[in-house]
């Protein structure tokens, strides 16, 4: 399993490539500072890490049926699913 630091560097390299180099270094530095100050922000900013490590942590899930799923890293207090409509409603 790769370290969280190596994984984050790979992710940020991928993101920079997707943005064709338009990644704002100051914004990324601010994100890193927020991640250092708050466990919640750190976990929210690295939610993708679970997808990378789930089979290392729970190898028995590798044989489970595949399903389509969507990750949502938003703060629950700021948005919620509109009942039965399949879309989000923001306050």
KASULRA-V239323 format. One line per field, one symbol per residue. ss: DSSP state (H for helix, E for strand, - for the rest). psi: psi as a letter, one per 20 degrees, with the letter a starting at -180 (. if undefined). A space follows every 10 residues. Layout:
# KASULRA-V239323
ss = ???
psi = ???
This chain:
# KASULRA-V239323
ss = ---HHHHHHH HHHHHHHH-- ----HHHHHH HHHHHHH-HH HHHHH--HHH HHHHHHH-HH HHH------- --------EE E------EEE -
psi = pqrhgggggg ghggggghjl jkpohhhhhg ghghhhiphg gghhikhhhg hhihhhhmhi ihjqqqqpqp pojqphiiqq ppoiikrqpq .
